[in-house]
Amino acid sequence: MTETPENTTVVIVGAGVAGLTLGNFLLREGISCTVLEKHSRAYVELRQRAGTIDTRGVRLFRAWGLDEVVEGNPIVEAEGGFFIDGEEMPIDTGDDNESLYCPQQVLVRNLTDVLLRDGGDLRFEAAGVTLEDLNGPDPQVRYRDGTGSAKTISCDFVAGCDGHHGVSRASLPEDALTRFSHEYGYSWLSVLADVPASHPSGMAIHSRGLAGLIPRGANASRVYLQCPLDATVEQWPDERIWSELDARFGTPVPTGPIAEKRILPLRSVVYSPMSYGRLYLLGDAAHIVPPMSAKGINLALNDAEVLARAVIQRVQLGDASLLDTYSDDCLSHIWNYQAFAAWITELMHNAGDASHEGEFRKQIARAELQRQFTSPAANQLFSELTSGVN
């Protein structure tokens, strides 16, 4: 039986925050798109990831008429805190702060529900995705559906929203992009535990290193512990994790069964340009920020809006100027966020464990933190950080 190719305006590879947000934006303007996701819906909606949408992101959803994707969150937000050597620091969120806690799996589920309800084309278990003719007028995306049948979609544009290890960026010639990266010189032990959202959630600075206890759902929390680059999971039995968390927060913390442990080296990565032919990269496919900055979701949302407006202008007005400047427009925003991410990551780590940068840098960082806590704007910043590190 001969395969009949399909046609659409945009094929979106990846049903994470960037891909689903872009799909919803385009759908609202009547622009056809197909979202391909290699995993099942159940798998995607259970992935435990970042939990903060900043004020800019909340207002973006509102501007596109998508308030509902960040409303009705059944998860009660825990009281957040910021601790230095066991002492809780005062945080005033301010009147203009609209950031909110919304675990990625909740946001993804809500975006999926709205996309499908409004007639969007979302295909899970799309295996073996390949991208062809990206420099031509009609790129083609090939994949196998859940039954193993081969499918081909011709399109005008491809949006690569499939993460750092996805097929989109890997489809480009090696010399098509420049990779900029920075290794911060320390790692986090990242632990997912069955711990209900409860006080004292938040971040802690201590001479033993940074620590975090961040809700990831009604009955799940993510634990972070700063550790050396050469640390291994085997060096961190469950008992040591909870003991170290108590020590760094300066108060007993809730415990529970641990479901996952991994070592996470902190780094920043940016790929430039964020486009090649008719392929446009979004989210983690184009850039990574360290989790300390709590900005991963928000960079993905910005990419989605910039590309959506560019495609809309091209389709509705025949004007490709915004597509031509997509990469430059996104990168100016991304580098600003990377500058913030580098500043807050180094500040928070230098203020604790002096073995990395020395006692002088520790005292400088402590002085800077004290100055920040006298600033209303800085208090809003720390409120966002303590409500959900990426």
C-alpha positions as CSV (number, residue, x, y, z in Angstrom):
1,M,0.0,0.0,0.0
2,T,1.4,3.4,-1.0
3,E,1.9,5.9,1.8
4,T,0.0,9.2,1.3
5,P,2.1,12.1,2.6
6,E,0.4,14.6,4.8
7,N,0.8,18.4,4.7
8,T,0.8,21.0,7.5
9,T,2.3,24.4,8.1
10,V,4.5,23.5,11.1
11,V,5.7,20.2,12.5
12,I,6.7,20.5,16.1
13,V,9.0,17.8,17.4
14,G,8.6,17.3,21.1
15,A,5.6,17.7,23.4
16,G,7.3,19.4,26.3
17,V,6.6,22.9,27.5
18,A,8.1,24.6,24.4
19,G,6.4,22.4,21.9
20,L,2.9,22.4,23.5
21,T,3.0,26.2,24.1
22,L,4.0,26.8,20.5
23,G,1.2,24.4,19.3
24,N,-1.4,26.2,21.4
25,F,-0.3,29.6,20.2
26,L,-0.5,28.6,16.5
27,L,-3.8,26.8,17.0
28,R,-5.3,30.0,18.4
29,E,-4.4,31.8,15.1
30,G,-5.8,29.0,12.9
31,I,-2.4,27.9,11.7
32,S,-2.1,24.1,11.1
33,C,0.5,22.2,13.0
34,T,1.3,18.7,14.1
35,V,3.1,17.9,17.3
36,L,5.1,14.6,17.4
37,E,6.2,13.1,20.7
38,K,8.3,9.9,20.9
39,H,7.0,8.9,24.3
40,S,3.5,7.9,25.5
41,R,1.2,10.5,27.0
42,A,1.4,8.8,30.4
43,Y,5.2,9.0,30.3
44,V,5.2,12.7,29.3
45,E,2.7,13.7,31.9
46,L,4.6,12.0,34.8
47,R,8.0,13.5,34.1
48,Q,9.1,15.4,37.3
49,R,10.7,18.7,36.3
50,A,10.9,22.4,37.2
51,G,8.2,24.1,39.0
52,T,8.3,27.9,38.7
53,I,6.7,30.1,36.1
54,D,8.0,33.6,36.6
55,T,5.9,36.8,36.3
56,R,6.7,37.3,32.7
57,G,5.6,33.7,31.9
58,V,2.3,34.0,33.7
59,R,1.5,37.3,31.9
60,L,2.5,35.7,28.6
61,F,-0.1,32.9,29.0
62,R,-2.7,35.5,30.0
63,A,-2.0,37.6,26.9
64,W,-2.6,34.5,24.6
65,G,-5.9,33.6,26.4
66,L,-4.4,30.6,28.1
67,D,-4.9,31.6,31.7
68,E,-6.4,28.2,32.4
69,V,-3.2,26.3,31.9
70,V,-1.8,27.8,35.1
71,E,-5.0,27.9,37.0
72,G,-6.8,25.2,39.0
73,N,-3.5,23.7,40.1
74,P,-4.5,21.0,42.7
75,I,-1.1,21.1,44.3
76,V,-1.0,23.3,47.4
77,E,2.1,25.4,47.4
78,A,4.4,24.8,50.3
79,E,5.7,27.7,52.4
80,G,9.1,28.6,51.0
81,G,12.1,29.8,52.8
82,F,15.7,30.9,52.4
83,F,18.2,29.8,55.0
84,I,21.7,30.9,55.8
85,D,23.6,28.8,58.4
86,G,20.2,27.6,59.8
87,E,18.7,31.1,60.0
88,E,15.7,31.9,57.9
89,M,16.0,35.1,56.0
90,P,13.0,37.5,55.4
91,I,11.4,37.4,52.0
92,D,8.8,39.8,50.8
93,T,7.3,38.8,47.5
94,G,6.0,42.3,46.7
95,D,2.8,43.4,45.0
96,D,4.0,43.0,41.4
97,N,5.2,39.4,41.8
98,E,2.9,37.0,39.9
99,S,5.3,34.1,39.7
100,L,3.7,30.8,40.7
101,Y,4.6,27.2,41.5
102,C,3.4,24.8,38.8
103,P,5.3,21.6,38.3
104,Q,6.2,20.9,34.7
105,Q,4.1,17.7,34.6
106,V,1.0,19.8,35.6
107,L,1.7,22.5,33.1
108,V,2.3,19.9,30.3
109,R,-0.9,18.1,31.2
110,N,-2.9,21.3,31.1
111,L,-1.3,22.4,27.8
112,T,-2.1,18.9,26.4
113,D,-5.7,19.0,27.5
114,V,-6.3,22.5,26.0
115,L,-4.5,21.6,22.7
116,L,-6.6,18.4,22.2
117,R,-9.8,20.0,23.4
118,D,-9.4,22.8,20.8
119,G,-8.8,20.4,17.9
120,G,-5.0,20.2,17.9
121,D,-3.0,17.4,16.2
122,L,-0.8,15.8,18.9
123,R,0.7,12.3,18.1
124,F,2.3,10.4,20.9
125,E,4.7,7.4,20.4
126,A,6.1,8.8,17.2
127,A,9.3,6.7,16.8
128,G,12.3,7.2,14.6
129,V,11.7,10.8,13.7
130,T,13.9,12.0,10.8
131,L,14.1,15.5,9.3
132,E,14.8,15.9,5.6
133,D,15.2,18.8,3.1
134,L,15.5,21.4,5.8
135,N,17.0,23.8,3.4
136,G,14.3,23.3,0.8
137,P,10.9,24.9,0.4
138,D,9.1,21.8,1.7
139,P,10.8,20.0,4.6
140,Q,9.7,16.5,5.3
141,V,9.4,14.8,8.7
142,R,9.3,11.0,8.7
143,Y,8.4,8.8,11.6
144,R,6.7,5.5,12.6
145,D,3.4,5.6,14.5
146,G,2.3,3.4,17.4
147,T,1.5,0.6,15.0
148,G,4.8,0.7,13.3
149,S,3.5,2.2,10.1
150,A,5.7,4.7,8.3
151,K,4.4,8.3,8.0
152,T,5.6,11.3,6.2
153,I,4.6,14.9,6.8
154,S,5.5,17.8,4.4
155,C,5.5,21.2,6.0
156,D,6.7,24.7,5.7
157,F,8.6,24.9,9.0
158,V,10.0,22.5,11.6
159,A,10.2,23.5,15.3
160,G,12.7,21.4,17.2
161,C,11.4,21.2,20.8
162,D,12.8,17.8,21.7
163,G,15.5,18.7,24.3
164,H,19.2,18.7,24.6
165,H,19.5,15.1,23.3
166,G,16.8,15.2,20.7
167,V,16.9,14.5,17.0
168,S,16.3,18.1,15.9
169,R,19.7,19.6,16.6
170,A,21.4,16.3,15.9
171,S,20.0,16.5,12.3
172,L,22.1,19.5,11.5
173,P,25.6,19.4,10.0
174,E,28.4,19.6,12.6
175,D,29.5,23.0,11.4
176,A,26.0,24.6,11.3
177,L,26.0,25.7,14.9
178,T,28.5,27.1,17.4
179,R,28.3,25.7,20.9
180,F,29.1,28.1,23.8
181,S,29.4,26.4,27.2
182,H,30.5,27.0,30.8
183,E,31.2,24.4,33.5
184,Y,30.6,25.8,37.0
185,G,33.0,23.4,38.7
186,Y,30.5,21.7,41.1
187,S,27.7,19.3,40.9
188,W,24.3,18.7,42.6
189,L,23.1,15.4,43.9
190,S,19.5,15.4,42.7
191,V,17.1,13.2,44.5
192,L,13.4,12.6,43.9
193,A,11.6,11.5,47.1
194,D,8.1,10.7,48.2
195,V,7.9,13.7,50.5
196,P,4.8,15.8,50.7
197,A,5.2,19.5,50.1
198,S,5.8,21.0,53.5
199,H,8.0,23.4,55.5
200,P,10.9,24.0,55.4
201,S,10.9,23.9,51.6
202,G,13.3,26.3,49.9
203,M,17.0,26.8,49.6
204,A,19.8,26.7,52.2
205,I,23.3,28.1,52.2
206,H,25.8,26.4,54.6
207,S,29.5,25.9,54.9
208,R,28.9,22.3,54.0
209,G,27.4,23.4,50.7
210,L,24.1,24.5,49.1
211,A,20.9,22.5,49.7
212,G,17.4,22.6,48.4
213,L,14.1,20.9,49.2
214,I,11.6,21.8,46.4
215,P,8.0,20.5,45.9
216,R,7.4,18.5,42.7
217,G,3.8,17.6,43.4
218,A,1.4,16.9,46.3
219,N,3.4,14.0,47.5
220,A,6.8,14.4,45.8
221,S,9.8,16.7,46.4
222,R,13.1,17.2,44.8
223,V,16.2,17.3,47.1
224,Y,19.4,19.0,45.9
225,L,22.8,18.8,47.7
226,Q,25.9,20.5,46.4
227,C,28.7,18.0,46.0
228,P,32.1,17.7,44.3
229,L,32.4,17.1,40.6
230,D,33.8,13.6,41.2
231,A,31.0,12.5,43.5
232,T,29.1,9.3,42.8
233,V,25.6,8.2,43.7
234,E,27.1,5.3,45.7
235,Q,28.6,7.8,48.1
236,W,25.2,9.0,49.1
237,P,23.1,6.3,50.9
238,D,19.6,7.5,51.9
239,E,20.6,8.0,55.5
240,R,23.4,10.4,54.6
241,I,21.1,12.4,52.3
242,W,18.6,13.2,55.0
243,S,21.3,13.8,57.6
244,E,23.1,16.3,55.3
245,L,19.8,18.0,54.4
246,D,19.1,18.5,58.2
247,A,22.6,19.9,58.8
248,R,22.4,22.4,55.9
249,F,18.9,23.7,56.7
250,G,19.7,23.8,60.4
251,T,16.5,22.1,61.3
252,P,14.9,18.7,60.8
253,V,13.3,18.2,57.4
254,P,10.6,15.7,56.4
255,T,11.9,12.4,55.0
256,G,10.4,9.7,52.7
257,P,11.2,6.9,50.3
258,I,13.7,7.9,47.6
259,A,12.7,7.1,44.1
260,E,15.7,8.5,42.1
261,K,19.2,9.7,42.6
262,R,21.6,11.2,40.1
263,I,24.6,13.5,39.9
264,L,24.0,16.7,38.0
265,P,27.1,18.8,36.9
266,L,26.1,22.5,36.7
267,R,26.7,24.1,33.3
268,S,25.4,26.7,30.9
269,V,25.1,25.9,27.2
270,V,24.0,28.1,24.2
271,Y,23.8,27.1,20.5
272,S,24.0,29.7,17.9
273,P,22.3,30.3,15.5
274,M,19.0,28.8,16.7
275,S,17.8,28.2,13.1
276,Y,19.0,26.3,10.1
277,G,17.0,26.5,6.8
278,R,13.4,25.9,7.8
279,L,14.3,24.3,11.2
280,Y,14.0,26.4,14.4
281,L,15.3,25.3,17.7
282,L,13.5,26.0,21.0
283,G,14.0,25.3,24.7
284,D,16.7,22.8,25.8
285,A,17.4,21.9,22.2
286,A,19.1,25.4,21.9
287,H,20.2,26.3,25.4
288,I,20.6,25.1,29.0
289,V,20.7,27.1,32.2
290,P,21.8,25.8,35.5
291,P,18.9,24.8,37.7
292,M,19.8,27.4,40.4
293,S,18.4,30.1,38.1
294,A,14.9,28.5,37.9
295,K,14.6,29.9,34.4
296,G,14.5,26.9,32.1
297,I,10.7,26.9,31.6
298,N,10.7,30.7,31.1
299,L,13.3,30.6,28.3
300,A,11.3,27.9,26.6
301,L,8.1,30.0,26.8
302,N,9.9,33.0,25.3
303,D,11.2,30.9,22.4
304,A,7.7,29.6,21.7
305,E,6.2,33.1,21.6
306,V,8.9,34.6,19.4
307,L,8.6,31.7,16.9
308,A,4.8,31.8,17.0
309,R,4.6,35.5,16.2
310,A,7.1,35.0,13.4
311,V,5.2,32.1,11.8
312,I,1.9,34.0,12.2
313,Q,3.3,37.0,10.4
314,R,4.7,34.9,7.6
315,V,1.5,32.9,7.1
316,Q,-1.0,35.7,7.5
317,L,0.9,38.6,6.0
318,G,3.5,37.0,3.8
319,D,6.2,38.7,5.8
320,A,9.2,36.6,6.8
321,S,11.2,39.3,8.6
322,L,10.5,37.9,12.1
323,L,11.5,34.4,11.0
324,D,14.8,35.9,9.6
325,T,15.5,37.5,13.0
326,Y,14.2,34.6,15.2
327,S,17.6,33.5,16.3
328,D,18.9,37.0,17.1
329,D,15.7,38.0,18.9
330,C,15.8,34.9,21.1
331,L,19.6,35.0,21.8
332,S,19.5,38.5,23.1
333,H,17.0,37.4,25.7
334,I,18.8,34.1,26.4
335,W,22.2,35.8,27.0
336,N,20.5,38.1,29.5
337,Y,19.1,35.1,31.3
338,Q,22.5,33.3,31.1
339,A,24.1,36.3,32.7
340,F,21.6,36.2,35.6
341,A,22.0,32.4,35.9
342,A,25.8,32.7,36.1
343,W,25.6,35.5,38.7
344,I,23.0,33.7,41.0
345,T,24.7,30.3,40.7
346,E,28.1,31.6,41.6
347,L,26.8,33.8,44.4
348,M,24.8,31.1,46.1
349,H,27.6,28.5,45.9
350,N,30.4,30.9,46.9
351,A,28.4,32.0,49.9
352,G,28.5,28.6,51.4
353,D,31.3,26.1,50.8
354,A,34.6,28.0,50.8
355,S,36.6,25.0,49.5
356,H,35.6,25.9,45.9
357,E,36.6,29.6,45.5
358,G,38.1,30.4,48.9
359,E,37.2,32.3,52.1
360,F,37.6,35.8,50.5
361,R,35.0,35.0,47.8
362,K,32.8,33.5,50.5
363,Q,32.8,36.7,52.5
364,I,32.2,38.8,49.3
365,A,29.2,36.6,48.4
366,R,27.8,36.8,52.0
367,A,28.0,40.6,51.8
368,E,26.2,40.6,48.5
369,L,23.5,38.4,49.8
370,Q,23.0,40.7,52.8
371,R,22.7,43.6,50.5
372,Q,20.2,41.8,48.3
373,F,17.9,41.1,51.3
374,T,17.6,44.9,51.8
375,S,16.2,45.3,48.3
376,P,12.5,44.7,47.6
377,A,13.3,43.7,44.0
378,A,15.9,41.2,45.3
379,N,13.3,39.7,47.7
380,Q,11.0,39.0,44.8
381,L,13.9,37.3,43.1
382,F,14.6,35.0,46.0
383,S,10.9,34.3,46.3
384,E,10.9,32.9,42.8
385,L,14.0,30.8,43.5
386,T,12.7,29.3,46.7
387,S,9.3,28.4,45.1
388,G,10.8,26.0,42.5
389,V,14.3,25.5,41.3
390,N,14.4,23.9,37.8
